[in-house]
Amino acid sequence: MSKIKEYINETVTEMVHNVTWPTWKELQSNTIIVVVASIIFALLIFVMDFVFGITDSSFWKGLLGYIYKAF
């Protein structure tokens, strides 16, 4: 039990005294970067799905749909 107590005390000491926490401004700017990158990545995946016909649309089968239909 004493080892667990020592582990918790060392963890608290490490988190309070040795960890460098970001400022509020840094946290906001990093959050904006992550949100923008996530939106760009999601749009890129959507465009790839649409172009290659992975979305199940009746009017657009995508490039793969036309290739599969041709052969």
N, C-alpha and C positions, 0 to 999 in steps of 0.2 A: 504493500500500500504506500510505503514511503517513496518508492520509485515513481509511482504515478503522480504523487503530490509534487515531487521534485520536477518531473517533466512538465507539469502544468505551470509551476512557478517559473521555470526557465523559458517556457513558451511566452508567457505574459511579459517577462522582462525583455525578451527578444522583440516582441511586437511593439512594445512601448518605447524602447530606447534605441534599437538598432535598425528598425525598418524606416525607410524614407517614404513618407506618404505624399502623394501628389497634392498640390494646392487645388482649390476649387476651380480656378481658371484652367489649370492643366487638365483636370478631370472633365470639364465641359468641352474643351477643344478636342480631347481624345475621343469623347463620346460622339461628337459631331463627325469626326473622321470615320469612326466605325459605322455609324448609321449611313453615311454617304457611300462608303465602300460596300456595305451590305445591299443597298438599293441598286447600285451599279451592277453588282454581281448577280442579283436576282433578275434584273432586266436582261443581262447577257444570257443567262440560262433560258429565260422566256423566249428571246429571239432565236436562240439555237433550237429550242423545241419547236417553235413555229416554222422555221426554215426547213428543218429536216422532217417535219410532219409527225412529230411525236404527239402533238396535241390532237385530240380526236375531233376534227372538224369535218363537216360534210363538204364544204366548198374548197378547202385547201388540204390536199393530202401530203404536201411537202415534196421535197426533192426525192426522198426515199420512196414515197408513195408512187410517184411517176416512174421511177426506176423499176420498182417491183411490178408495176402494171405492164411495163414494156417487155419484161422478160418472163 
